Amino acid sequence: MRCGASLPVLRGSRYNMIRLLVIRHGYTVTNAEGRYTGQLDAPLTAEGEVQAERLGTYLAEHEAIDRIYASDLSRAIRTAAPTAARFGLDIIPMPELREIDVGEFTGMTFESIRVNPAYQALKQDAVTPFPGGESFVDLYLRTEKALERILAENTDGTVMLVTHAGNVRCFSCMAAGDSYLASRDHPAIANTALDIYQVENGKLTQIAHEVKEHLEVPTP
């Protein structure tokens, strides 16, 4: 991985240093059922709610968060809520941070999709869109637009982003300096785990991957 990649959207920007906490939303009903969620507004499960609370506790103990952004889908907003309450911050909803639109596959089980001829076709490249939905290139460009907006609105400090598995891959791809065509090949992370990035001197650098200490707390 080639970390510290220069990003075109950052060149010429004026800022000091920004710390980005990129977090995947908590465990959802569709996660539990093994279904493609996409942009379906699936709620968190009871487990997901616990994860969100533990995340808030962990971040209050280890971070000084200045601003919180989240995908406007309820699972992301709900995941961010306990942290926002602890820091006394509002959650800024961002449609740009939504998961990839999987179109006709929305709500279908993983097993049924794997044998679908259309799925086999889109596995071959990142440009082919889901039937009636987006491609991984679409997702990458949308996520890049979200990052550009966030950096325009923040010149320093720590910014928390609650988003989805596909977007997590895109941030990793950007930091690695890889082509946007490789975004889907980057790793996702567990629900409410976080990747930590630093933006400094026009470079996005990943400094920690899949932090999940808060998920390892024994259940009482």
N, C-alpha and C positions, 0 to 999 in steps of 0.2 A: 504494500500500500504506500503510495506517495503522498504522505500527509503534507499539510501546509501549502496546498495548491492555491495559486492565484486565481481569483474569480473575476471575470469581466465586469460583473455588476458592482464590484467593490473598488475598481480602479478610480482614483481621484476622489474617493470618499473622504470626508473629514471626520475622524473619530479617534478615540484613544484606544481602549481595548474593551471588547465585549466578550462576556462569557455566556455561552448558549447551553441551556439544558434542554435537550431534545428527548421528549418522553412519549412512549406509546401509551395509549389509553388503557384503562383497566379491562379485566376479563368480562366479556359480554355473553348474552344469551346465545347469539349465533356462533361465538367461539366454542361454547359448550356443546352446541349441536353439530359442530363440524360443517358449518355453512359459509359460503362466500358472503361477506357482509357488504363490501363496497361502500356505497353512500346511503345504504339503508340505515335508518336512525334506530339502531338496536340499543336497548338499555343495558347497563351493567348488571351482572348477577350480584348476589350477596357477597360472593368472593371478590368481585371487582370493587364493590363499595369498601370492603375491608382493605384491599390493596391501595385504594385512593387515600384512605385515612392514614395508613402506614407511610405512604409516600409523603403526605403533608407533615407528619411528625418528623420523618427523617430529614426533609429539606429544611424545616425550621431549626433543626439542630446543627446542620452542616453548611447551609448556604445563606446568603443575604440577597434575596430576590427583589429586584426593582420593578419588574413588569412581567405580566403573564399574558401570553397569547394562547389561543386554543382553536382547533377546528371547530366550526359552528355546529357540528353534530353533537348530540346530547351526551354520548359516551365520553367525548373529550372534555366537554364543559364540566360534566359531573366529576371526572377524574381530577380536574384542576381545582374544583371547588374547595376541598379541605385545605389545600395549600394557600389559596387566595384568602380564606378566612383567617388563617394563622398569620399571614403577613399584612392583612388589612388592605388588600389590593383588589381592584376590579379585574375581571377576565375580559380580554379583548377578543371577540370572536373573529375568525378569519376563514372564509370559505376556501381560500387558496390552500389551506392546510388540510382539506378533506382527503380521505382515502381515494384511490383510483376508482373511477366509475366502471364497474364490471358489467354494466348493461343488462343483457338478457340472463346473465349468470347470477344476478343478485338473488340471494336467498337459496340458491341451489346447493346441494351437498357436494363436498369435495369429491366423493366417490363418483357421483354422476357426471361431474364436470370433466374428470380425468379421461373418461372414455368418449367425450364429445369431440367430433371431428374438428369443430371450430377451435376448441381449446388446443388441440394438437397443432393446428396451424399457427396460432399466435405464440406458441412456445418457441417457434423458430427464430423470431426476431422481436425487437422491442418496438418496432414501428407499427406492427399489426394491432389494431384496437380490439378490445373485447366487443362482441356483437352488440351494437347499440350503445357502446360505451367509449372509454378512452384507451389509449395505448400507454405503455410505460414512458414513452417520450413525452406525451401530453402531461403525464403526472410530473415528470422531472421539470418541465418548463414551468408548470404551475407552482411547484415547490420552490423553484429558483426565484420566481416572482415574489413569493411570500418572504423569502430571505431578503430580497432587495428592499421590500417595504419595511421590514423589521430594522434593517440597518440604517434606513433613512430616518426612522423614528427614534433611534437610540444611538447615542454617541459613546456610551460607556456603560459599565455596570453589568449585572447578571440578569439575563432574560430567560424565562421559562417558556417552552413551547410544548403543548400537548397535542399530539398528532396521531398518525396511524402507521402501520407496518410499512406500507409502500413508501411513504414520505421519509421514514427513517432510513430506508435504503438509499433514497435520493441524496440526503444530507451526507451519508457515508461516501457515496460516489463523488460528490462535489469535493469533499476534503481529500479524497484520494487522487484527485486530478484526472479521473478516468472520463472517458467519453460518456455522454448521457445515454448512449446505447447500452452501457454496461450497468445501469442503475439497478435493474432487477436481479443482477448477480451478486449484489452486496447483501450482507446479512441483516435480517430483521432482529428485533430484540423481544424479550418477554414482556408481557403486559405490565405496565407501570415501571419497567426498567428505564434507565436513562443513558443516553450517550452524551458526553460533555465535549463541547467545542470551544475554541478560542478564536476570535477574529482580531487580528492585529496586523498593521502595515499591509493591508490588502490581501491577507492570507487567512484561509479557513483551515484550522488544524484540529483534528480530533485528539483529545488528550485522555479520554477514558471511554471504554466501550462496555455497554450493558451492565451498568452499576445496578445491583439489585440486593444490597445488604438488607434493605427494609423488608424484602420478601422472604428473608430467611429467618425472621423472628418466629419462634414457636407459637402456635396457637394455644391460648390459655385453656 
